[in-house]
Amino acid sequence: MMLTGRKPRFLMILLAAFAFHGSLTGLASAADLMQQEASPADYAFTIQKGMLKMTDGVRLAVTYYKPTAKTAGETFPVVLEMLPYRKDDIFYLGDYQYGSYFAKRGYVIARVDVRGTGGSKGTLPDREYSDAELSDAVEVISQLSQMKWSNGNIGMYGISWSGFNSLMVAHRKPPALKAIIAAHASDDLFYNDVHYIDGVLHMDYYAQQIDTDNALPRSPGYRVDETWYKERFDQEPWLFTWFREQQDGPFWRRESLRFKCPLEVPAYLIGGLLDGYRDFVTHIFQHSTAPVIAEIGPWNHAYPEEGKPGPNYEWRHRALRWWDYWLKGIDTGILNEPRFMVFVRDGHEPSTFMEEVPGDWRCEQTWPIEGSTWKRLYPTAGHLLGRAPSAQETSDALVYRAGIGMAGGGWWGDQTSDMSADDSWSLVYDSEELTETVEIIGMPQVSLRVEADAPLYQWTVRLEDVSPTGKVTLVSGALVNPSQRFSRLDPQALVPGEPTTLTTGIHFTTWRFKPGHRIRLSVANAQFPMAWPTPTPGTATLFFGTETWIELPVPPPSTCPPCVLSEPEKDDYAPDGETLYSIGPISNYTRDEMTGNSLFTTSSDYVWRIRRNYFNTSEFYEWSVNDATPANAKFEGHRRHVFSIPGNGLDLSSQVIIQSDESYFHITFTKTLFQNGKLVRKKTWSDSIRRVYQ
């Protein structure tokens, strides 16, 4: 089966902007909106590199995609993207496509490497979204606004990391920052990021990716010297910090907007129904005090014009109209359109290679959708899902099998195969065959009355669609860490033998359950490899009654005309580089019911060229566990960069091994660099970190 990446990786995430047209009663018609053009592509542009000096003396590397002035003294708005993802090599080809698009339309794109990464100087920060990174961004915005070719109005944007920090910098309200665009971001770094999904430990291969990439020498010279050792290679991998912070608290909430004042900077938000970060869109839309427009489409961790599955559309036109309004002072009518657009998926059978999802776009002016109601269903004896709770308290037993869940993929967002294999070892409850369509838009809510024979089990709930053929499609899901049932900030172990109630929201989704299909609630204690297995084998109990239910968000019929979308436009490609080979990530999983062994792997391989430099990145990751000994789960990862630069061949590799037992995570991380075939640096970090409710 095929999985997509998490935070952006080489040639998987590209930067762009988009267009949609729709209407509501009393607003401009779709036809009128289609006549409201954005800035035309009538500028030549150049690519210029430079350095920006921060107050503490550290110099940050910047690449400008800069339109050529048509008249003396002409100035332009500037849009900033700041990332640690190496603008001169790993991300150059993708950056070019979007830098050129906006530069041709009268915008300067300033692409900056985070200090201590890529071409920037300074020491690698000790964490993502550090004080240094965000303070630098504020200072960079101030400097960009004062450039002689700048009109003083700055935007900030990005996908994943640069979507995250766009939100964080906007919260700081630098005066020159007028608006942002954030795609696939998060406002809750403990529950809705890649390290702890829903409060449950998730060992994602992204962790090894970023720690390996951070060790590369500074571009474009790639000097291997004592400064590189000290500032990059010898810095402890961030992976250790993430494992030491196993519970919610100040570390995670420091930059989580959900726990801060509402956003006061205008924001254009993009999410995907197959992306793990999608929940941020509706929360910020609902609580921001500044204007917000938002879309949630059917795709994965990518922009709308290329995300899989489709349908895709050209979103850069709408982004231009957004920037034109806020950065050029042109009334494009962008705020007179429907501000919330969501793709409503028609029920379909499972597929891991679907190119386009059946369904349609729905345009609304507000979120939540006015007139929505909740449809509550109750699990009952006989594995039924009905409208009324059981008259008396009965229960089902659930044997913990640590390797269950692989059909669900690596996080809440992959295209998935038939879920029947996972469901065969889960508690499943099906509605009667539907006689009419049930449409849902939003975050379903779940309540489970449970009991366990150990102080910790993770719970997983999956909302699924059972077709008349018996095939089962994952609609959405959620994990539950029961130690956080009373408070995320004050975790408490389960009391064996004592019933308790767990509640959670299932991740944002849309779906139409068709007549003849059944609605399924699936409940288990494992979602491997998404959730690191808990250590104790045993049995849990799910009680039926008034405290065990699922609620589905049912919108009223739409009163709005359909959204009108434009086809993706042809991209510009860097004239001095090309992708030579690209495969993956490809994932596979196996489960042996006789031995109880479960194994999940993913791998990829990329080769590309920039001028006379050739680059190759390859990786392989493996997760394993046995049902009888869940404490002894294991992750092993290998990532390698081979940079063939005239006169300077670099071969950087990393190996990570994580093994757990009942009380600890034992972590070993090794970095190795060869230069021109000679070993020049190797360093290993090891630590045993106590498990804390994980």
Summary of the structure (lengths in Angstrom):
residues: 694
radius of gyration: 25.1
end to end distance: 27.7
largest distance: 82.0
contacts: 2513
relative contact order: 0.13
helix: 16%
strand: 37%
